[in-house]
Amino acid sequence: MRVVSLVPSLTEAVARSAPGVLVGATDWCTHPPGLEVVRVGGTKNPKADRIVSLAPDLVIANEEENREPDLAALRAAGVEVLVTEIRDVPQAFRELARVLDACGVAARPRWLDEAEETWSSLPRPAARPTAIVPVWRRPWMVLGRDTFAGDVLARLGVDHVYAAHPDRYPRIPLEELRAAAPDLVVLPDEPYRFTADDGPEAFPGLPCALVSGRHLTWYGPSLAEAPRVLGRALRAARP
């Protein structure tokens, strides 16, 4: 089986569960560290000719992270493409199982069972702070409706302000974000790399939680530790 992954979190999942199956991955596929496969460009601009030259049996993709014209070009070249759709945590587990099955993984990996058990046994939150969750700046963009990261936060007891917005990633002026007066601003380090010096200064007087984007937005082995890692960062912002 020869697989090319165009999704960083799925790359990690396949590499952990079926060593040797991956022959290609994007430049953004950083986990597991030291992964030695052919790099095929970015998630939004993969090099179709390089992917085809690897003669993959399967390319795995995601409807949000990858562009349909790129996937259509691969199909036109005779490549089988599996496209995932992941909008919440339960769907992540279903789609991960589907991907691993398609990649020839015979036995359900232990990490997947552990991750699912972790999320099914979360304690009921004592409080539910409100938050805005920027994912980009210049222009400012935040989590809106129907997103995997929004569902992750909701399950951890954080209600993001724009959960009912018509857009999934609305562009909101900074003045409006400040006026929303959330209890918390959640700043992940991807896709935009918010840091202590780049992000919190835009929200004077508001607690800011700098969180791991991998644990907030990736659906793979990181799911097992995401509640602990994210919970610690969220609590630290609101002592």
C-alpha positions as CSV (number, residue, x, y, z in Angstrom):
1,M,0.0,0.0,0.0
2,R,1.3,3.4,-1.0
3,V,-0.4,6.5,0.5
4,V,0.1,10.2,0.2
5,S,-1.4,12.4,2.9
6,L,-2.4,16.0,2.2
7,V,-3.5,16.6,5.9
8,P,-1.0,17.0,8.7
9,S,-3.1,15.3,11.4
10,L,-4.0,12.4,9.1
11,T,-0.3,12.1,8.2
12,E,0.4,11.6,11.9
13,A,-2.4,9.1,12.3
14,V,-1.3,6.9,9.4
15,A,2.4,7.1,10.3
16,R,1.7,6.0,13.8
17,S,-0.7,3.2,12.8
18,A,0.8,1.9,9.6
19,P,4.6,2.5,9.5
20,G,6.0,2.4,6.0
21,V,2.7,3.0,4.2
22,L,3.2,6.8,3.7
23,V,5.3,7.7,0.6
24,G,4.4,11.4,0.5
25,A,3.1,14.2,2.7
26,T,2.8,18.0,2.7
27,D,5.5,20.4,3.8
28,W,3.3,21.2,6.8
29,C,3.2,17.6,8.0
30,T,5.5,18.0,11.0
31,H,4.4,14.9,13.0
32,P,5.7,12.4,13.8
33,P,9.1,14.2,14.0
34,G,11.7,12.9,11.6
35,L,9.1,11.5,9.1
36,E,11.1,10.7,6.0
37,V,8.8,10.8,3.0
38,V,8.7,12.8,-0.2
39,R,7.3,16.3,0.4
40,V,4.6,17.3,-2.1
41,G,4.0,21.0,-1.4
42,G,1.4,22.7,0.8
43,T,-2.1,21.7,1.8
44,K,-3.5,24.5,-0.5
45,N,-1.0,24.1,-3.3
46,P,0.1,20.4,-3.6
47,K,2.3,19.5,-6.6
48,A,0.0,17.1,-8.5
49,D,2.8,16.0,-10.8
50,R,5.0,15.0,-7.9
51,I,2.1,13.1,-6.2
52,V,1.3,11.2,-9.4
53,S,5.0,10.3,-9.9
54,L,4.9,8.5,-6.5
55,A,2.3,6.1,-7.9
56,P,0.1,6.2,-4.8
57,D,-2.7,3.7,-4.2
58,L,-4.5,6.4,-2.3
59,V,-4.3,10.1,-1.5
60,I,-6.0,11.2,1.7
61,A,-7.4,14.7,2.0
62,N,-9.9,16.8,3.8
63,E,-12.7,19.0,2.4
64,E,-11.7,22.0,4.5
65,E,-7.9,21.8,4.3
66,N,-7.6,20.9,0.6
67,R,-9.0,22.5,-2.5
68,E,-11.4,20.7,-4.7
69,P,-9.6,21.7,-8.0
70,D,-6.4,20.1,-6.7
71,L,-8.2,16.9,-5.8
72,A,-10.0,16.8,-9.1
73,A,-6.7,17.1,-10.9
74,L,-5.4,14.0,-9.1
75,R,-8.6,12.1,-9.9
76,A,-8.2,13.1,-13.5
77,A,-4.7,11.6,-13.4
78,G,-6.2,8.3,-12.2
79,V,-5.4,8.7,-8.5
80,E,-7.9,7.5,-5.9
81,V,-8.6,10.2,-3.4
82,L,-10.4,9.8,-0.1
83,V,-11.8,13.0,1.2
84,T,-12.7,13.4,4.9
85,E,-15.2,15.8,6.5
86,I,-14.6,16.5,10.2
87,R,-16.8,19.1,12.0
88,D,-16.9,17.6,15.5
89,V,-15.1,15.2,17.8
90,P,-17.3,12.1,17.2
91,Q,-17.0,12.6,13.5
92,A,-13.2,12.8,13.9
93,F,-13.2,9.3,15.4
94,R,-15.4,7.9,12.7
95,E,-13.4,9.4,9.9
96,L,-10.1,8.4,11.4
97,A,-11.3,4.8,11.5
98,R,-12.4,5.1,7.9
99,V,-9.0,6.5,6.8
100,L,-7.0,3.8,8.7
101,D,-9.2,1.1,7.2
102,A,-8.6,2.4,3.7
103,C,-4.9,2.5,4.4
104,G,-4.9,-1.2,5.3
105,V,-4.7,-1.0,9.0
106,A,-6.2,-4.3,10.1
107,A,-6.5,-3.7,13.9
108,R,-7.8,-0.6,15.5
109,P,-4.8,1.2,17.0
110,R,-4.6,1.6,20.7
111,W,-4.1,5.4,20.5
112,L,-7.5,5.7,18.8
113,D,-9.2,3.7,21.6
114,E,-7.4,5.8,24.3
115,A,-8.4,9.1,22.6
116,E,-12.0,8.1,22.3
117,E,-12.2,7.0,25.9
118,T,-10.6,10.3,27.0
119,W,-13.2,12.3,25.2
120,S,-16.1,10.2,26.3
121,S,-15.2,10.5,30.0
122,L,-14.7,14.2,30.3
123,P,-16.0,15.7,33.6
124,R,-18.9,18.2,33.4
125,P,-17.4,21.7,33.4
126,A,-17.9,23.7,36.6
127,A,-18.3,26.9,34.6
128,R,-18.7,27.9,30.9
129,P,-16.7,31.0,30.1
130,T,-17.3,32.7,26.7
131,A,-14.4,33.2,24.3
132,I,-13.5,34.5,20.9
133,V,-11.0,32.4,19.0
134,P,-9.0,34.2,16.4
135,V,-7.3,32.0,13.8
136,W,-5.8,34.8,11.7
137,R,-5.1,38.5,11.8
138,R,-4.7,41.1,9.1
139,P,-7.6,40.6,8.6
140,W,-8.9,39.2,11.9
141,M,-10.7,35.9,11.4
142,V,-12.3,33.8,14.2
143,L,-14.0,30.5,14.7
144,G,-17.6,30.6,13.6
145,R,-20.2,27.9,13.2
146,D,-19.7,24.2,12.7
147,T,-16.0,23.8,13.3
148,F,-14.0,20.9,14.8
149,A,-12.0,23.3,17.0
150,G,-15.3,25.0,18.2
151,D,-16.6,21.6,19.2
152,V,-13.4,20.7,21.0
153,L,-13.7,23.9,23.1
154,A,-17.4,23.4,23.8
155,R,-16.7,19.9,25.1
156,L,-14.0,21.5,27.4
157,G,-16.6,24.0,28.7
158,V,-15.7,27.0,26.6
159,D,-18.5,28.6,24.5
160,H,-17.1,30.7,21.7
161,V,-19.0,33.8,20.9
162,Y,-19.4,33.4,17.1
163,A,-20.7,29.7,17.2
164,A,-23.9,30.8,15.5
165,H,-22.4,33.0,12.9
166,P,-23.5,32.2,9.3
167,D,-19.8,31.8,8.3
168,R,-17.5,29.1,9.6
169,Y,-14.5,31.5,9.7
170,P,-15.9,35.0,9.7
171,R,-13.9,38.1,9.3
172,I,-14.7,40.4,12.3
173,P,-13.2,43.9,12.8
174,L,-11.0,44.1,15.9
175,E,-13.2,46.7,17.4
176,E,-16.2,44.3,17.2
177,L,-14.2,41.5,18.8
178,R,-13.2,43.7,21.7
179,A,-16.8,44.9,22.1
180,A,-18.0,41.3,22.3
181,A,-16.4,41.4,25.8
182,P,-15.7,37.7,26.1
183,D,-14.4,36.1,29.3
184,L,-11.4,34.8,27.4
185,V,-9.5,35.1,24.1
186,V,-8.1,31.8,22.9
187,L,-5.1,32.2,20.7
188,P,-3.7,29.1,18.9
189,D,-0.3,28.9,17.4
190,E,-1.7,27.7,14.0
191,P,-2.8,28.5,11.4
192,Y,-1.6,31.9,12.4
193,R,1.2,31.7,14.9
194,F,0.0,33.8,17.8
195,T,2.6,34.3,20.5
196,A,2.9,36.2,23.8
197,D,4.2,39.1,21.8
198,D,1.8,38.8,18.8
199,G,-1.9,38.7,19.6
200,P,-2.6,39.5,23.3
201,E,-1.7,43.1,22.9
202,A,-4.8,43.5,20.6
203,F,-7.1,42.7,23.5
204,P,-6.1,44.9,26.5
205,G,-7.8,43.9,29.7
206,L,-8.9,40.5,28.5
207,P,-7.4,37.2,29.6
208,C,-5.7,35.5,26.7
209,A,-4.9,31.8,26.5
210,L,-2.1,30.8,24.2
211,V,-2.9,27.2,23.2
212,S,-1.4,24.5,21.0
213,G,-3.0,24.6,17.6
214,R,-2.1,21.0,17.1
215,H,-4.2,20.0,20.1
216,L,-7.0,22.4,19.2
217,T,-7.4,21.6,15.5
218,W,-5.7,18.3,14.7
219,Y,-7.7,15.1,14.6
220,G,-5.2,12.3,15.2
221,P,-3.0,10.9,18.0
222,S,-2.9,14.3,19.7
223,L,-6.6,13.9,20.5
224,A,-5.6,11.6,23.4
225,E,-3.8,14.4,25.3
226,A,-5.7,17.4,23.9
227,P,-8.1,17.8,26.9
228,R,-5.2,17.8,29.4
229,V,-3.0,20.1,27.3
230,L,-5.8,22.6,26.3
231,G,-7.4,22.5,29.8
232,R,-4.1,23.5,31.4
233,A,-3.6,26.4,29.1
234,L,-7.2,27.6,29.5
235,R,-7.1,27.4,33.3
236,A,-3.7,29.3,33.3
237,A,-5.3,32.2,31.5
238,R,-8.1,32.6,34.1
239,P,-6.6,31.9,37.6
